[in-house]
């Protein structure tokens, strides 16, 4: 995978809130100092049940604030900086959905910002720490990520490939698409009507976000910046396999096993490794987000 050094980052899509801190905890998770370096991964697996998701704990926590990233200018130097590369990933993902959402679903795309933080952060969905991994908050239409998560993804979760990073972001923007289309809200209503189905509904939502990530990956090599310059100069089958590997490493069954526990399907909230890889492939091989209807009867059986 190679990025185009001439491509412009849509800096308005990125908020840099690193160093601003936060407090509290989403879903009762404790806030720990020092970011992900101090997180015991097995504890997080036990508490959260999976990485990459959507936080809908409700209103609260406060407003996240940050500054647009200013250290990234076109040229080879910017591609050496993690924050700049991620800025280009976000630019690509949003460029894709800006074109694809009206064509596929007849809806106009509503941009969403990515908020970078360190350690902990306040959001309109509540407060969180780095241990919960990247997440999307529908109450403020933002993707939240501590970039040190990529170290955990690579060193502790077994997904070291570079394309694992845009896969993470594309998954979270998949949740934004679900928010724009009303999919997430309808799923919550079904959970309220039938609480026993809550985990199964959550799995369907997460797998659809994986499928949307795959649909973006199919078109990523052709996405362009505001001036029409391609964002990627090359994207290979090896890169796609890195995304598939990442999807497999964060399946509920794999995380439960890595945490030292037994595999308990009743506790699944994101889907098995096989399911997550399958739905990423569905999106990638079809290139059509309309094929990502994981809510059909038997779709995730």
N, C-alpha and C positions, 0 to 999 in steps of 0.2 A: 504494500500500500504506500503510495506516495501522494503527498499533498502539493498543490500548486503554489509556489512561493509568490506568485502574482495575485492570488485570490485575496479579496478583501473580506475581513471578518465583519459581520453585522454586529458591531459592538453594542448597539442598543438592545440586543438580545441577551446580553450577559451582564449580571450584576456581581461585582466583587465585594462581598461582605466579609472577607477573611480578616480576622483580628477584631471584629466587632463583638463576638461572643454571643451568648444567649442564656437560657435558663430553663428550668422545669424539666419536662420529659413527656414525650408522646406515649400514650398508653401506659403510663406508670413506669416507663423505663428510667433508670437513674441516669443523671448526667455525670459523665466522668471527665476529668481534666485530661488534657494532653492529646486529644483526638484519638485516631484509630490505633496509634502505637500502644496505647494502654488498654485496649479492648481485649477481653478474653473471648476469642471467636466462638468457642463452644457454648459459652453463656448466651451470647447473642443469638446463636442458632436455636437454642432452647426457648428463648423468650420470643423471638420474632418469627421463627419458623421459615424464614426464607429471606433472600435479598431482592431488592428492586421492587418497588411497589407504589401504592397510592395510599396516602394518608387522608382519611376522612373522619378523624376523631371529633370533628366539629369545630365551631368557632373558638377562638381563644389564642393566647400566646402573644399576640401582637403582630406588628408589621415588620417584615424583614426589609432592611435597607442596605444599599450598597452603591458603589460607583461603577460606571462603565469601565471596562478594561481599556487602559490607555497605553500599555506597554507593547502592544502588538501593532506593527506596521508591516506593510508588504515587504517581502524579501526573505532570503533563506534563513536569516537569524530568527525570525518569529517562529519558524517551524521547529526550532530547538527548544521552545518553551512549551511546557505542558498546557498551560492555561491558553495559549494561543492556538495550539492544535485543537483543543476542545472547543474553542470559539469557532473554528472552521467546521468542526463536526456539527455544531448546533446550527450554523449558517446553512449547511447542506440539508439537514433534516427539515428545517423550517421552509427552505426553498422548495423541497419536494412536496410537502403538504400544502403549501400555498397554491401549487398547481394541481395537485392530485385530488384534494378534498372536494373542490367544486365538480371535477370530472366524475369522480367515483360516487359521491354521495349528494351532490347538488347543494352543498353547504360551503359558505365562505370560511376560509381559515382565519382564526383569531390568534395572533402571535402570542407566544408564552415565553417568559424570560427564564433563563437558567441562573440560579443564585448560588454562587460559590461561598462556602463557609468553612471554618475550621473549628473543630471541637463541638460546638453547639450553636443552635440558631433558633430564633423566634419566628414563627410563621403564623399565618391566619388560621391554620389547622391546629395550632398548639406549638409547643417547643419540642425540639428533638436534639439528640446528640449524634455524633458520627457513627455510632454503633448500629443504628438502624439501616445504614446503607443509603443509597440514593433513593429519593422518593418524589412523588408529584403531589402537590396540594391544590385541589380544585377550588378551594375557597379564595385563593389569590392567583391562580393560573401560573404557578411557578414550579419549575423543576429544581430540586435542592440536591447538592452534592458536595461532599468533602473530597477533594481530589486525591487525598491520601487513601481513599477506598481502593484505588487501583493497585496499591501495594498489596492490600489484603487479597484482592482478586487474583493477582499474579502469584504471590508468594505462599499464600495459605489456602486459597481455594482452587489453585491449579489451572488458572486461565491467564497465562502470561502474554498471549498475543496482543499486538497493538490494536487490532480491530475489535478486541473485546471492549475497548473504551467507547467507540461510537455505538456499539451494540447497546451498552448500558444506557446511553443518552437516548437512543432511538426507542428503546423500550419505554422510558419515562415519557417521552413525547407521544408514544402510543396511548398512554393514559390521558394525555391532554386531548387527543382526538376523541377518546371515549367521552370525555367531559363535554366537548363541543357538540357531539352528536346526541348527547343525552343517554348514552349507553350505561354510564356509571350510575347515574341517578335512578334509572329503571332497575338496575341490578340491586341497588340499596332497597328499593321498594319491595322487590321480591324477597330479599333477606328479612325484611320486617314482617312480611306476611307469613313466611315460613322460616323461622330461625334455625330449624334443623338443617336447612340447605345452605346456611351462610358460608361455610367453608367451600362447598362445591361451587357456589356462585363466584366466590373470590378466585378460585382456580380458573374458571372460565374467563374472568376479566384479565387475569395475568397472562394466560395463554394467548388471548387476543392481542395484547400489547406486544408479545413476542412475535406474533404473526405480522403485525404492523411494522415492527422493526425489520423483519425480513423483506417486506414489500419495499421499504425505503432502501435497503441494501441492494436490491435489484436495480434500482434507478440511481444509486449514489454516484456512480461514475459519470453520469450526465448532468448532475446538478451544477448550477452556476451561481456566481455572486451577482450583485446588483449591476455589474458592468458586463455580464455575460461570460466572464472567464470561468472555466471549469474549476471546481474546487479540488477534485481528485485528478491527478494525471495518470494514475494507474490503480487498479483494484483487481486483484487476482483471486482465483479459486482458493488459494491458500489463505487469503484474508477472510473470505467467507467461512472457511473451516474454523478459523479462530473465533468467529462469532458463534458458530454452532457449538464449539467446545465450551465457550463461556456459558452458553445456555444450559449445557449439560452439567456443568460444575455447580450450578446453583439450583438444581432441582430439589424439591423437598426431601425426597428419599435419600439423595446423596448427602445433603446437609445433615439430616438426622443421623446417618451412618457416621459421618465425619465427627459429629458431636458425641459419638460414643453410645448413642441410644439405639433402640430398635426402630424399625420402619413402621410408622403408624399412619396409615392412609387417612384416618379420621381427623388427623391434625394438619393435613396438607392445606395450604392456602395459595400456593403458586403453581403447583403441578409437579409431576415427576420429571426427572432429567429427560427421559424418553419423550414425554409430552412436550416439553419446552423446545427440544430440538426439532421435533416433528412440526410444530406450528411455526417456528422460524423458517423451516424449509418450505412450508406451504406458502408463506408470504414471499419468500425469495424466488421460488421456482415459478410461481404464477405471476409475480409482479403486480398482483391485483388485490388491493385491500378488501374488496368485496368478497373475496374468498376466505376471509378471516372470521367467519361467523362461528365462533366457538360455542355460542349459546344454543345452537341447534341440538335437538335431542340426540344423545349418543355421541356428540362431537368429541368429547374428551373422555369417553369411556375407555 
